[in-house]
Amino acid sequence: MSSPRVARTVYRELLRHAKLMDKHAAVKALISPTEVSSNARCQDAVSALLRQKMYYLPYASAADVVRNAFRSPSSAGDLGAAFMAMRFTSEKLHVSRQYGLLNEPPFPPTRTYDLLSTSPRATSPSSSSVAITTQIRSGVFLIAHPMLFRPFEQSVVLITSHGETGTTGFVVNIHSDKKHTLWPNYRLDAQVQPLFGSHPVLYGGPVGGGSVQFLHSQPNIGGIAVDAACPDDSSPLFVGGNLLDFAKLPHSKEVVFFNGYAGWTPHMLEKELDMGSWIMVTAPLSFAIHPPTPNLWRHLLKQLGHEYDQFARIPPNVDFTVHVS
């Protein structure tokens, strides 16, 4: 087979892989630029798909990237890069198929992609109150990218403060395994112990571990108010307060406790957002205390819809890394 025919065959197969990835966007979320670091042409193509980030965020077309990078190889080196890209996408699709990521109904092919876009697009209008935002502020939620690993793997963080000194918040969807050792150290008052002695403790983040903090929805208890990011959200939410006052109210389910918290120094969170580590959304503050489903991470992604819905199908604790040379 002549070189031009080989080039056409490789290109067509690579384009077929790319179109399959566009239909099953979870596969694109599994791609990292470090996986193809041995070939500059392939790494440039991956960087174009990821839009110079470390993690893929909607919406970019893998098919367009392949057309731009590999349609007309002009040298043996270009053809070699196309071969490597074909092997890489084949392996990535293979491991995705093993975990059922190609079995779900495909993402609607009518989505318009824009490789020049620098921020995620809003999804189609719906009754959902979950929406992408680009403004860091109190009351927004951070959804961990599916490929962001510990300590934030598949976590949802509620930002409770943001300013010149940095950003703080709480992971609101991961149970702590230190509940039994934390409560004695917290020295609960005798009036409060019956209310909260058996209360679950969530993993609030990697900072300040071993200390318990709490969120609640009762204005009479005091604490620092968390501003709602949704314009129509009237849910009250506070950080801290006087637990003794809870003993006087029948609202023990309106509080959630945390072991530690999440914290970022000034501009640190902005850099992580630029890398694609987080998907930042507005959502009802009540989700922090009463999540609408047992898996809040998956629920928020599904509410965003389209490619984000595909992200929600990626299982935790799986190494999807593929290396080819």
Backbone bond lengths (Angstrom), bond angles and torsions (degrees), N, CA, C in turn:
res aa  C-N    CA-C-N  psi(-1)  N-CA   C-N-CA  omega(-1)  CA-C   N-CA-C  phi
1 M - - - 1.468 - - 1.531 108.22 -
2 S 1.324 117.43 130.74 1.456 121.41 -177.70 1.515 110.96 -70.03
3 S 1.334 115.95 161.36 1.461 121.06 -179.28 1.522 112.62 -58.75
4 P 1.352 119.52 -44.05 1.473 118.24 177.37 1.522 112.75 -60.01
5 R 1.346 116.30 -39.76 1.467 119.16 179.26 1.527 110.58 -68.00
6 V 1.319 116.62 -39.31 1.470 120.45 176.43 1.521 109.76 -61.08
7 A 1.316 116.29 -45.87 1.461 120.72 -179.29 1.523 110.99 -59.98
8 R 1.344 116.63 -43.29 1.464 119.80 179.65 1.525 110.86 -64.83
9 T 1.323 116.87 -40.96 1.472 120.74 -179.67 1.523 111.05 -63.82
10 V 1.333 116.10 -45.66 1.469 120.21 179.35 1.522 110.36 -63.59
11 Y 1.326 116.08 -44.24 1.465 119.80 -178.94 1.526 111.19 -61.68
12 R 1.326 117.60 -44.16 1.468 120.40 -178.83 1.526 111.52 -63.89
13 E 1.330 116.49 -40.15 1.459 119.69 178.76 1.531 110.69 -68.12
14 L 1.319 116.28 -40.93 1.463 120.34 177.99 1.524 110.72 -64.02
15 L 1.323 116.88 -40.34 1.459 120.51 178.05 1.527 110.76 -65.90
16 R 1.327 117.15 -36.78 1.466 120.10 176.83 1.525 110.41 -62.31
17 H 1.319 116.69 -43.05 1.466 120.37 176.68 1.526 110.74 -59.75
18 A 1.331 115.73 -45.21 1.465 120.23 -177.10 1.525 111.61 -62.69
19 K 1.322 116.84 -41.13 1.464 120.10 179.14 1.527 110.79 -65.47
20 L 1.324 116.69 -36.18 1.461 120.01 176.77 1.530 110.43 -65.91
21 M 1.320 117.13 -37.42 1.463 121.09 176.97 1.526 111.21 -66.36
22 D 1.319 116.94 -36.43 1.466 119.45 177.60 1.524 111.55 -67.01
23 K 1.336 117.14 -31.90 1.461 120.35 177.55 1.523 111.74 -75.25
24 H 1.324 116.34 -29.54 1.469 121.91 -179.04 1.524 107.43 -121.98
25 A 1.322 115.20 80.16 1.465 121.32 -168.35 1.518 113.86 -63.06
26 A 1.328 118.35 -18.83 1.464 119.73 177.64 1.521 110.64 -58.13
27 V 1.329 117.41 -31.36 1.466 120.64 -179.76 1.524 110.07 -63.90
28 K 1.327 117.19 -39.60 1.465 120.06 178.81 1.525 111.24 -64.22
29 A 1.337 116.14 -33.06 1.465 119.87 179.42 1.518 112.16 -67.29
30 L 1.329 117.86 -18.90 1.463 122.01 -177.84 1.520 112.97 -85.37
31 I 1.321 117.69 -5.61 1.464 121.75 -172.30 1.527 111.10 -86.84
32 S 1.329 115.22 136.38 1.467 121.94 177.26 1.522 109.22 -127.32
33 P 1.341 118.28 142.11 1.471 119.77 179.09 1.524 113.05 -64.56
34 T 1.323 117.98 -22.41 1.465 120.46 -179.60 1.525 112.28 -71.44
35 E 1.332 117.19 -17.59 1.465 120.20 -177.48 1.525 112.44 -72.63
36 V 1.327 117.24 -22.28 1.466 120.71 -178.24 1.524 110.60 -123.31
37 S 1.321 116.34 28.92 1.464 120.59 -174.47 1.524 113.06 -66.40
38 S 1.334 118.00 -15.07 1.466 120.65 -178.45 1.524 112.80 -79.19
39 N 1.338 117.91 -8.50 1.463 121.06 -179.28 1.522 109.16 -132.63
40 A 1.331 115.93 116.22 1.463 120.70 -174.58 1.525 112.10 -62.65
41 R 1.338 117.43 -38.85 1.469 120.54 -178.47 1.531 110.23 -64.84
42 C 1.325 116.77 -43.90 1.466 120.37 178.55 1.524 111.05 -67.26
43 Q 1.320 116.42 -39.71 1.459 119.16 179.92 1.523 110.77 -65.11
44 D 1.328 117.31 -37.51 1.468 120.46 176.42 1.525 110.70 -63.40
45 A 1.330 116.79 -39.37 1.465 120.36 179.42 1.524 110.74 -65.55
46 V 1.332 116.93 -43.74 1.465 120.13 177.94 1.524 110.39 -64.08
47 S 1.328 117.35 -40.85 1.468 120.42 178.36 1.524 111.12 -61.79
48 A 1.337 116.51 -35.97 1.464 119.79 177.19 1.522 110.69 -66.14
49 L 1.331 117.07 -41.72 1.464 120.40 178.55 1.525 110.77 -64.53
50 L 1.327 116.47 -40.27 1.464 121.26 -179.02 1.525 112.22 -84.70
51 R 1.337 116.50 -3.28 1.466 122.80 -178.26 1.521 111.16 53.76
52 Q 1.310 114.56 49.95 1.468 124.79 175.49 1.523 113.02 64.99
53 K 1.323 118.08 17.10 1.462 121.67 175.63 1.528 109.61 -96.72
54 M 1.332 115.44 174.76 1.460 120.40 174.01 1.519 111.61 -86.08
55 Y 1.335 116.07 -23.01 1.464 120.92 -175.83 1.525 109.25 -130.48
56 Y 1.326 115.98 146.64 1.461 120.40 178.72 1.521 110.94 -76.48
57 L 1.337 115.45 133.11 1.457 122.58 171.10 1.521 108.52 -127.86
58 P 1.330 118.27 145.22 1.465 120.99 177.82 1.533 110.29 -58.74
59 Y 1.320 119.19 148.65 1.466 126.21 1.84 1.522 108.16 -127.03
60 A 1.313 118.44 128.53 1.458 122.60 174.13 1.522 107.84 -143.98
61 S 1.306 116.24 147.09 1.460 121.69 -175.30 1.522 111.01 -95.82
62 A 1.316 116.27 118.59 1.463 120.55 175.02 1.526 110.52 -64.46
63 A 1.325 116.75 -35.03 1.468 120.33 179.26 1.523 110.99 -63.26
64 D 1.333 117.18 -41.81 1.464 119.95 178.15 1.527 111.33 -64.58
65 V 1.326 116.18 -38.87 1.465 119.78 178.16 1.524 110.25 -61.91
66 V 1.323 117.00 -44.25 1.465 120.99 179.45 1.524 110.50 -63.09
67 R 1.323 117.07 -43.16 1.466 119.76 179.41 1.523 110.85 -60.39
68 N 1.327 116.43 -43.89 1.462 120.24 -177.24 1.525 112.58 -70.59
69 A 1.336 116.58 -34.00 1.466 119.68 -172.16 1.522 114.28 -94.53
70 F 1.334 117.67 -28.68 1.472 118.67 -168.35 1.529 114.99 -129.99
71 R 1.308 118.50 5.02 1.470 119.26 -173.90 1.524 112.05 -65.82
72 S 1.317 117.56 -40.48 1.474 120.08 -174.55 1.524 110.35 -127.65
73 P 1.335 117.64 78.02 1.464 119.40 177.99 1.522 110.53 -63.75
74 S 1.327 117.00 130.81 1.469 121.01 -175.61 1.520 113.04 -107.24
75 S 1.328 117.05 -0.53 1.458 119.69 -178.79 1.520 109.32 -152.96
76 A 1.336 114.64 169.43 1.465 119.42 176.86 1.520 110.69 -62.74
77 G 1.335 115.85 -33.39 1.464 119.57 178.00 1.516 111.92 -64.96
78 D 1.330 116.64 -40.17 1.463 120.64 177.60 1.524 110.73 -64.02
79 L 1.332 116.23 -41.38 1.462 119.90 179.19 1.529 110.37 -66.14
80 G 1.319 116.59 -38.27 1.463 120.02 176.63 1.516 111.88 -62.99
81 A 1.336 116.34 -38.99 1.468 120.19 177.48 1.522 110.54 -64.77
82 A 1.335 116.82 -39.02 1.464 120.47 178.60 1.530 110.72 -65.05
83 F 1.333 116.61 -40.52 1.471 120.30 175.69 1.531 110.49 -59.53
84 M 1.330 115.86 -45.17 1.461 119.97 -179.45 1.523 110.55 -63.66
85 A 1.328 116.96 -42.41 1.467 120.85 178.43 1.525 110.78 -62.13
86 M 1.332 116.63 -39.02 1.464 120.18 178.93 1.531 110.80 -65.25
87 R 1.334 117.40 -42.02 1.462 120.00 178.14 1.527 111.11 -65.34
88 F 1.324 115.34 -40.28 1.465 119.75 -179.50 1.525 111.34 -63.75
89 T 1.330 117.32 -49.41 1.467 120.00 -179.26 1.522 111.03 -65.86
90 S 1.339 116.70 -34.00 1.464 119.56 177.60 1.524 110.68 -63.89
91 E 1.330 117.20 -44.57 1.464 120.97 178.99 1.525 111.13 -66.25
92 K 1.321 116.30 -39.77 1.469 119.78 -179.68 1.529 110.71 -65.45
93 L 1.303 117.26 -40.80 1.463 120.57 176.78 1.528 111.06 -67.06
94 H 1.321 116.42 -35.64 1.468 120.16 179.60 1.524 110.94 -63.52
95 V 1.331 117.69 -48.90 1.464 119.78 -179.48 1.525 110.66 -68.15
96 S 1.321 117.44 -32.30 1.468 120.59 176.57 1.526 110.68 -65.19
97 R 1.321 115.75 -40.41 1.469 120.22 178.81 1.530 110.58 -64.72
98 Q 1.319 117.57 -35.72 1.463 121.36 179.46 1.525 111.78 -60.60
99 Y 1.330 116.71 -31.46 1.463 120.88 -178.63 1.528 112.43 -102.83
100 G 1.324 116.53 17.21 1.455 120.93 172.65 1.508 115.76 75.85
101 L 1.328 118.13 13.35 1.459 119.78 -176.61 1.522 112.84 -76.28
102 L 1.319 117.36 -11.05 1.464 120.58 176.13 1.519 111.79 -103.55
103 N 1.321 117.02 2.42 1.466 120.59 -177.36 1.516 113.25 -91.01
104 E 1.330 117.00 -19.03 1.458 120.51 -177.47 1.524 110.01 -74.52
105 P 1.343 116.77 159.07 1.467 119.33 175.01 1.519 109.61 -55.05
106 P 1.334 118.40 133.38 1.458 120.20 -175.36 1.510 112.62 -66.65
107 F 1.295 114.61 151.23 1.460 123.40 172.99 1.530 108.83 -56.82
108 P 1.339 119.29 136.15 1.471 121.11 -177.58 1.524 111.97 -55.23
109 P 1.333 118.71 126.76 1.462 121.57 -174.92 1.514 114.02 -74.93
110 T 1.328 118.76 -1.99 1.456 120.89 -177.41 1.519 112.55 -83.82
111 R 1.341 118.06 -3.56 1.457 121.04 179.36 1.524 110.33 -61.02
112 T 1.335 118.01 133.27 1.448 122.11 175.82 1.519 109.01 -89.02
113 Y 1.332 117.31 126.08 1.453 121.79 -179.89 1.523 109.68 -95.35
114 D 1.326 115.20 155.20 1.455 120.50 178.20 1.518 108.23 -143.21
115 L 1.313 116.50 102.58 1.459 119.75 -177.44 1.518 112.36 -70.08
116 L 1.326 118.20 -16.92 1.455 120.49 -178.87 1.511 112.65 -89.01
117 S 1.323 117.69 -9.48 1.458 120.84 -179.59 1.515 110.15 -66.97
118 T 1.334 117.06 138.86 1.465 121.59 -179.09 1.508 112.15 -107.37
119 S 1.317 117.92 1.02 1.463 119.80 179.10 1.515 109.40 -143.75
120 P 1.342 117.68 152.83 1.461 120.07 179.81 1.515 111.17 -62.47
121 R 1.327 116.09 144.33 1.457 120.40 177.41 1.513 110.98 -82.31
122 A 1.314 114.96 156.57 1.461 118.98 171.87 1.517 108.60 -70.67
123 T 1.311 116.91 151.84 1.455 120.87 178.61 1.521 109.51 -83.35
124 S 1.316 115.45 176.68 1.452 120.60 -179.88 1.519 110.48 -60.77
125 P 1.339 117.75 148.63 1.455 120.19 179.45 1.516 111.30 -57.25
126 S 1.316 116.87 137.02 1.455 121.52 178.28 1.509 108.11 -154.82
127 S 1.317 114.97 179.07 1.457 120.02 179.16 1.522 111.58 -81.51
128 S 1.333 117.24 -3.36 1.462 121.06 -177.83 1.520 110.51 -67.95
129 S 1.332 115.92 142.87 1.458 121.36 176.17 1.513 111.20 -96.91
130 V 1.323 117.64 8.06 1.458 122.38 177.32 1.526 108.11 -95.88
131 A 1.332 116.77 125.09 1.460 120.27 -176.70 1.522 109.97 -149.42
132 I 1.331 115.39 149.74 1.462 121.32 176.63 1.525 109.81 -64.97
133 T 1.327 116.37 140.60 1.458 121.47 172.33 1.521 108.40 -135.87
134 T 1.317 117.44 155.24 1.466 121.74 177.66 1.521 111.77 -113.95
135 Q 1.326 117.47 2.24 1.468 121.54 -177.66 1.525 110.58 -102.31
136 I 1.328 116.26 116.22 1.465 120.48 176.16 1.524 108.25 -74.66
137 R 1.323 115.96 125.80 1.457 120.25 178.56 1.521 108.98 -164.82
138 S 1.306 114.91 167.72 1.459 120.16 176.44 1.520 109.85 -58.99
139 G 1.336 116.03 136.36 1.456 120.47 175.93 1.509 115.62 96.77
140 V 1.343 118.69 -6.11 1.463 119.56 176.52 1.529 109.07 -89.03
141 F 1.317 115.50 158.22 1.460 121.68 178.70 1.529 109.48 -110.32
142 L 1.314 116.00 142.29 1.456 122.45 173.78 1.526 108.53 -107.03
143 I 1.326 116.49 123.58 1.464 121.77 175.87 1.522 107.23 -100.65
144 A 1.316 117.32 121.49 1.460 120.44 -179.47 1.524 110.83 -64.75
145 H 1.328 116.42 135.24 1.462 120.29 173.24 1.525 108.79 -57.70
146 P 1.335 118.43 144.96 1.472 120.25 -177.69 1.523 114.33 -55.79
147 M 1.333 117.88 -25.28 1.463 120.85 -179.01 1.526 113.01 -98.57
148 L 1.324 117.70 7.58 1.460 120.85 174.45 1.524 108.06 -82.54
149 F 1.322 116.25 121.70 1.457 119.56 -173.97 1.522 111.37 -99.14
150 R 1.332 116.63 -170.89 1.456 122.33 -172.66 1.522 111.36 -53.58
151 P 1.346 115.90 145.50 1.476 127.14 10.51 1.532 115.14 -89.57
152 F 1.343 117.88 10.16 1.464 119.15 -174.83 1.526 113.07 -115.45
153 E 1.298 118.71 22.90 1.464 121.10 -176.34 1.527 111.78 -59.75
154 Q 1.346 116.02 122.46 1.467 124.14 -179.44 1.532 111.44 47.86
155 S 1.313 115.78 42.69 1.464 120.67 179.90 1.520 111.05 -99.72
156 V 1.327 114.74 160.47 1.458 123.08 172.00 1.523 106.63 -124.64
157 V 1.321 116.75 123.93 1.462 121.95 -177.70 1.522 109.34 -112.84
158 L 1.325 116.34 129.48 1.463 121.11 171.76 1.519 107.99 -93.66
159 I 1.330 117.28 122.04 1.459 121.34 175.91 1.526 108.72 -78.57
160 T 1.335 116.28 124.72 1.467 120.69 -179.49 1.521 112.43 -107.15
161 S 1.330 118.24 -17.45 1.467 120.47 175.23 1.521 109.40 -156.48
162 H 1.329 115.36 145.31 1.463 121.28 178.78 1.521 108.06 -151.34
163 G 1.329 115.85 127.04 1.456 119.67 -179.13 1.512 111.64 -169.33
164 E 1.328 115.77 -161.22 1.457 121.33 -175.92 1.523 112.79 -63.82
165 T 1.330 117.29 -27.09 1.465 120.49 -177.90 1.527 112.81 -87.44
166 G 1.320 117.37 -4.27 1.456 120.57 179.54 1.513 112.80 127.72
167 T 1.304 115.91 -162.07 1.466 122.62 -174.69 1.522 109.30 -133.95
168 T 1.330 116.21 138.59 1.462 120.89 176.01 1.521 109.75 -132.67
169 G 1.316 114.95 157.88 1.458 120.78 178.19 1.513 110.17 -173.62
170 F 1.329 115.68 -170.61 1.461 121.61 -178.49 1.527 110.21 -134.22
171 V 1.324 115.76 137.02 1.461 120.14 167.82 1.524 106.72 -71.48
172 V 1.323 117.52 121.21 1.467 120.21 -170.72 1.527 113.80 -107.81
173 N 1.334 117.66 11.44 1.475 117.92 -174.78 1.522 114.45 -133.72
174 I 1.334 118.49 13.64 1.464 120.03 -178.09 1.521 109.72 -126.73
175 H 1.332 116.93 122.03 1.458 121.32 179.18 1.522 110.58 -74.39
176 S 1.327 115.38 139.93 1.459 121.59 178.37 1.522 109.90 -81.55
177 D 1.331 116.53 150.49 1.465 120.49 175.81 1.527 111.07 -99.39
178 K 1.350 116.71 13.14 1.461 120.33 -176.72 1.519 112.43 -115.17
179 K 1.318 116.73 21.36 1.463 120.95 -176.71 1.522 111.96 -55.25
180 H 1.307 117.57 -48.27 1.462 121.03 -171.89 1.525 112.15 -69.63
181 T 1.324 118.14 -27.69 1.461 119.80 179.01 1.521 111.90 -88.37
182 L 1.326 116.96 -21.53 1.462 119.95 -177.50 1.518 112.68 -77.71
183 W 1.328 116.35 -43.49 1.458 117.99 -173.04 1.531 113.64 -59.25
184 P 1.326 121.65 -43.99 1.467 119.37 178.01 1.529 112.64 -59.78
185 N 1.338 116.66 -36.21 1.462 119.84 179.68 1.520 112.30 -70.03
186 Y 1.342 116.43 -22.62 1.462 119.47 -177.31 1.524 112.10 -80.59
187 R 1.323 118.22 -14.60 1.464 123.97 176.87 1.534 111.19 52.63
188 L 1.296 116.18 62.29 1.460 120.28 178.69 1.524 110.37 -65.16
189 D 1.312 115.70 137.79 1.461 120.91 176.56 1.531 109.52 -61.54
190 A 1.331 116.36 151.29 1.470 121.08 -177.83 1.520 111.93 -58.15
191 Q 1.350 117.87 -30.81 1.464 120.62 179.25 1.530 111.74 -75.98
192 V 1.315 115.51 -24.49 1.457 119.99 -175.41 1.529 111.99 -93.54
193 Q 1.324 116.36 -29.45 1.461 121.20 -176.95 1.532 113.51 -52.23
194 P 1.345 120.01 -45.49 1.474 119.24 179.35 1.525 113.37 -61.34
195 L 1.349 116.68 -29.50 1.459 119.95 -178.63 1.524 112.38 -77.52
196 F 1.321 116.59 -40.25 1.459 119.86 -168.56 1.522 114.75 -121.15
197 G 1.319 117.86 0.84 1.455 119.62 -178.51 1.511 114.07 -60.84
198 S 1.327 117.02 -28.46 1.469 120.92 179.03 1.525 112.28 -107.49
199 H 1.332 117.29 10.64 1.460 121.71 -178.71 1.531 110.19 -70.07
200 P 1.330 118.27 142.45 1.467 119.42 176.57 1.527 111.28 -68.29
201 V 1.306 115.70 152.39 1.460 122.39 175.32 1.521 107.44 -117.05
202 L 1.329 116.83 126.36 1.456 120.84 178.46 1.521 110.47 -91.61
203 Y 1.321 115.26 154.79 1.461 120.79 172.16 1.518 107.15 -76.68
204 G 1.329 117.37 109.06 1.462 120.60 -175.72 1.504 114.68 -83.41
205 G 1.327 116.65 -19.74 1.454 120.42 -179.32 1.511 111.40 149.60
206 P 1.336 117.04 175.43 1.465 121.13 -173.91 1.523 115.13 -81.53
207 V 1.332 117.85 -3.64 1.465 121.04 -177.60 1.530 109.40 -100.56
208 G 1.320 116.91 139.00 1.466 120.91 175.00 1.502 114.30 66.69
209 G 1.320 118.03 33.72 1.456 120.33 178.79 1.517 111.89 -62.46
210 G 1.330 116.63 145.75 1.458 121.61 -178.27 1.509 113.61 96.30
211 S 1.336 117.04 -6.78 1.464 121.01 175.79 1.517 108.81 -117.59
212 V 1.317 116.39 143.26 1.461 120.99 -177.45 1.522 110.18 -102.11
213 Q 1.332 115.56 130.84 1.460 122.28 173.22 1.524 107.06 -124.33
214 F 1.329 116.62 168.86 1.461 117.08 -176.81 1.515 112.72 -148.77
215 L 1.335 114.15 153.65 1.460 124.32 171.14 1.515 107.92 -112.34
216 H 1.331 116.76 147.63 1.462 119.95 176.96 1.521 109.54 -152.63
217 S 1.324 115.38 170.77 1.469 121.08 -175.23 1.521 113.06 -116.18
218 Q 1.336 117.72 13.74 1.463 121.18 -174.14 1.532 112.04 -103.94
219 P 1.329 119.29 108.73 1.470 121.37 -179.04 1.522 113.33 -57.62
220 N 1.337 118.13 -31.46 1.463 120.68 -177.60 1.524 113.09 -68.65
221 I 1.309 117.23 -15.95 1.463 120.76 -177.40 1.524 111.23 -84.87
222 G 1.316 117.28 -16.29 1.458 120.90 -179.31 1.513 111.76 84.73
223 G 1.328 115.86 -158.38 1.455 121.26 -176.65 1.518 111.66 100.32
224 I 1.312 116.10 -179.53 1.464 122.50 -178.97 1.526 108.86 -95.32
225 A 1.317 116.37 123.10 1.463 120.96 -177.08 1.528 111.05 -69.56
226 V 1.323 115.46 139.56 1.464 122.31 173.30 1.520 107.47 -98.12
227 D 1.319 116.96 120.88 1.462 120.54 -179.26 1.524 110.34 -71.53
228 A 1.315 116.05 136.79 1.463 120.86 177.97 1.521 109.80 -75.01
229 A 1.323 117.01 135.94 1.457 121.43 178.28 1.521 111.79 -85.93
230 C 1.343 117.61 -24.70 1.465 121.72 176.93 1.525 109.15 -82.31
231 P 1.325 118.56 129.05 1.464 121.05 -178.45 1.522 113.80 -58.10
232 D 1.328 117.54 -33.24 1.465 120.82 -176.28 1.526 112.57 -99.67
233 D 1.335 117.10 14.55 1.467 120.60 -178.78 1.524 109.79 -94.00
234 S 1.312 116.46 115.51 1.467 121.29 179.44 1.523 111.89 -106.24
235 S 1.331 117.45 12.81 1.461 121.03 -178.13 1.527 110.26 -68.39
236 P 1.342 118.32 122.96 1.462 119.55 176.70 1.524 110.60 -77.52
237 L 1.323 116.28 142.16 1.460 120.69 177.19 1.523 108.95 -151.03
238 F 1.334 115.49 136.40 1.460 120.68 -175.45 1.522 110.22 -135.42
239 V 1.334 114.96 149.38 1.460 122.13 173.71 1.520 108.25 -101.85
240 G 1.342 117.14 121.09 1.458 120.89 178.22 1.518 112.71 76.07
241 G 1.313 115.50 -171.99 1.458 121.34 -177.06 1.514 110.09 136.67
242 N 1.316 115.69 -166.01 1.467 121.61 -177.52 1.526 109.95 -102.55
243 L 1.324 116.33 105.67 1.460 119.86 -179.33 1.519 112.72 -64.01
244 L 1.323 117.27 -26.22 1.466 119.61 179.76 1.518 111.19 -59.69
245 D 1.334 116.29 -33.16 1.462 119.45 179.94 1.522 111.84 -67.94
246 F 1.330 117.49 -23.81 1.455 119.86 177.29 1.523 111.50 -65.54
247 A 1.326 116.72 -26.64 1.465 120.02 179.76 1.523 111.48 -65.00
248 K 1.336 116.87 -18.95 1.458 121.24 -178.31 1.533 111.89 -94.98
249 L 1.330 116.75 -5.03 1.462 120.31 -175.12 1.526 110.48 -124.39
250 P 1.317 117.24 144.55 1.480 120.77 179.07 1.526 111.68 -84.97
251 H 1.331 116.66 51.98 1.459 119.52 -174.48 1.523 111.66 -128.75
252 S 1.316 118.00 38.75 1.459 119.72 -176.33 1.527 112.69 -63.42
253 K 1.342 117.48 -20.70 1.460 120.09 179.49 1.526 112.15 -83.69
254 E 1.327 116.78 -2.59 1.461 120.51 -177.98 1.524 111.70 -96.32
255 V 1.321 117.55 25.63 1.457 121.88 178.81 1.522 108.54 -139.80
256 V 1.330 116.10 144.71 1.458 121.34 176.50 1.525 107.82 -133.81
257 F 1.329 115.77 135.20 1.459 122.09 -175.65 1.529 110.68 -103.25
258 F 1.336 114.65 151.02 1.460 120.62 -176.90 1.522 111.14 -133.15
259 N 1.307 115.05 140.01 1.457 121.99 169.05 1.524 107.23 -95.11
260 G 1.340 117.13 106.53 1.451 121.47 -178.32 1.517 113.22 80.14
261 Y 1.323 115.59 -177.65 1.467 120.98 179.73 1.525 108.96 -151.53
262 A 1.314 116.00 171.64 1.466 122.19 177.40 1.520 108.69 -100.92
263 G 1.312 117.05 135.23 1.459 120.11 -178.85 1.513 112.33 -142.69
264 W 1.323 115.90 144.87 1.458 122.85 177.76 1.521 109.41 -131.05
265 T 1.312 117.42 137.33 1.454 121.48 173.65 1.529 108.65 -71.58
266 P 1.353 118.24 167.14 1.470 119.58 -178.45 1.532 112.44 -52.20
267 H 1.322 115.72 131.91 1.468 125.88 176.06 1.533 113.77 72.37
268 M 1.322 117.66 -2.93 1.469 120.16 -178.97 1.527 111.41 -68.83
269 L 1.330 117.30 -43.66 1.461 120.16 179.64 1.522 110.58 -66.03
270 E 1.333 116.89 -38.23 1.458 119.73 178.02 1.531 110.78 -58.01
271 K 1.322 116.53 -40.79 1.466 120.09 179.35 1.526 111.10 -66.12
272 E 1.325 116.62 -39.65 1.466 119.81 178.80 1.530 110.94 -66.38
273 L 1.329 116.56 -37.01 1.466 119.80 176.37 1.525 110.64 -65.98
274 D 1.335 116.93 -39.94 1.463 120.58 177.93 1.529 111.52 -62.78
275 M 1.328 116.77 -29.99 1.467 121.14 178.63 1.522 112.20 -77.67
276 G 1.341 116.97 -15.56 1.460 120.63 -177.03 1.509 113.70 90.79
277 S 1.342 117.19 13.97 1.466 120.58 -177.38 1.521 112.77 -67.09
278 W 1.331 116.23 -27.82 1.466 121.01 -174.22 1.519 110.95 -130.45
279 I 1.317 115.41 150.30 1.462 123.31 169.74 1.523 105.33 -110.83
280 M 1.314 117.16 114.61 1.465 121.14 -173.33 1.528 109.99 -97.25
281 V 1.336 116.39 128.33 1.462 120.97 -175.05 1.522 111.16 -136.04
282 T 1.315 114.48 158.20 1.459 121.18 165.64 1.520 107.47 -95.39
283 A 1.318 115.24 141.61 1.466 121.83 179.85 1.520 107.48 -159.86
284 P 1.327 118.78 160.76 1.466 120.84 -179.73 1.529 111.82 -57.88
285 L 1.331 116.51 135.15 1.460 120.79 178.19 1.522 111.98 -59.86
286 S 1.317 116.65 -27.69 1.466 120.29 -178.58 1.525 112.14 -60.99
287 F 1.346 117.44 -20.82 1.465 120.43 178.35 1.521 111.56 -60.27
288 A 1.343 117.31 -25.91 1.461 120.68 -178.13 1.523 111.71 -68.40
289 I 1.333 117.33 -29.05 1.467 121.98 -178.72 1.522 111.14 -105.97
290 H 1.331 115.91 -39.82 1.465 120.92 -178.62 1.529 109.63 -124.59
291 P 1.333 117.81 79.65 1.465 118.88 178.57 1.521 110.84 -61.12
292 P 1.335 117.76 140.07 1.469 121.05 -176.55 1.522 113.54 -68.11
293 T 1.328 117.50 -21.51 1.466 122.08 177.18 1.526 107.98 -140.50
294 P 1.338 117.66 162.27 1.468 119.41 178.99 1.526 113.74 -60.70
295 N 1.336 117.96 -29.26 1.460 121.40 -179.71 1.525 108.98 -110.31
296 L 1.334 116.23 91.56 1.464 120.93 -176.10 1.521 111.13 -67.21
297 W 1.324 117.46 -37.43 1.472 120.94 179.34 1.522 110.32 -57.23
298 R 1.313 116.10 -49.43 1.466 120.46 -178.98 1.529 110.81 -67.34
299 H 1.323 117.17 -39.24 1.464 121.04 -178.37 1.529 110.98 -60.91
300 L 1.327 117.52 -45.93 1.460 120.16 -177.72 1.525 111.15 -64.39
301 L 1.316 117.07 -41.88 1.463 119.88 178.34 1.525 111.37 -63.75
302 K 1.317 117.25 -41.30 1.460 120.44 179.86 1.529 110.93 -67.16
303 Q 1.335 117.11 -33.81 1.457 120.00 177.12 1.525 111.33 -65.52
304 L 1.330 117.54 -32.68 1.463 120.42 177.32 1.525 111.25 -70.22
305 G 1.325 116.59 -28.83 1.458 120.91 173.48 1.518 114.48 76.65
306 H 1.344 114.48 -178.17 1.457 123.89 176.53 1.528 111.21 53.00
307 E 1.326 118.80 -128.36 1.460 120.01 -176.10 1.524 112.01 -64.98
308 Y 1.320 117.19 -31.89 1.471 119.48 177.76 1.531 110.51 -62.46
309 D 1.311 116.86 -36.69 1.463 121.13 176.46 1.530 110.02 -58.73
310 Q 1.323 116.78 -39.00 1.460 120.90 177.33 1.532 110.93 -65.46
311 F 1.330 117.26 -37.36 1.468 121.03 177.96 1.527 110.82 -56.74
312 A 1.338 116.21 -37.37 1.468 121.22 -174.62 1.520 112.18 -63.86
313 R 1.323 118.10 -15.13 1.464 121.26 -178.26 1.531 112.81 -88.24
314 I 1.319 117.03 -5.76 1.464 120.25 -178.98 1.525 109.37 -75.06
315 P 1.325 118.36 123.64 1.466 120.42 -177.34 1.525 111.60 -75.49
316 P 1.336 117.44 155.15 1.467 120.62 177.19 1.526 111.27 -80.80
317 N 1.325 114.64 166.50 1.470 121.68 171.93 1.523 113.70 59.02
318 V 1.327 116.49 35.72 1.464 120.92 177.76 1.526 108.78 -125.17
319 D 1.309 116.72 132.55 1.460 121.73 175.90 1.530 108.34 -92.34
320 F 1.328 115.91 107.36 1.461 121.11 -178.55 1.530 112.24 -94.79
321 T 1.308 117.86 10.87 1.459 121.48 -175.16 1.529 111.60 -63.12
322 V 1.324 115.19 136.06 1.465 122.55 176.46 1.524 107.64 -128.61
323 H 1.312 117.01 130.10 1.464 121.08 177.17 1.523 109.16 -122.53
324 V 1.325 115.92 127.38 1.465 121.20 175.79 1.523 108.16 -129.19
325 S 1.308 116.02 156.70 1.467 120.17 179.06 1.523 109.71 -145.56
